[in-house]
């Protein structure tokens, strides 16, 4: 019974709705059903939603390396003389 109703919601969305939207739609219709139950039924029946667009890629590239990999000091005199005067 529940599997058939999930299939109807999925088909009404022209195959676009996945687990989260099918779950929300069932709750809007007044039925108490767990998301994992909807997920299990859809997985067993081979029902999947479609992705219509790709998400925007917001990740920055790898950090840039400078010179000697950040090992070189900005002040050439600093740390160069390990012994001697203070």
Secondary structure, 3 states (H helix, E strand, C coil): CHHHHHHHHHHHCCCCCCHHHHHHHHHHCCCCCCHHHHHHHHHHHCCCCCCCCCCCCCCCCCCCCCCCCCCCCCCCCCCCCCCCCC
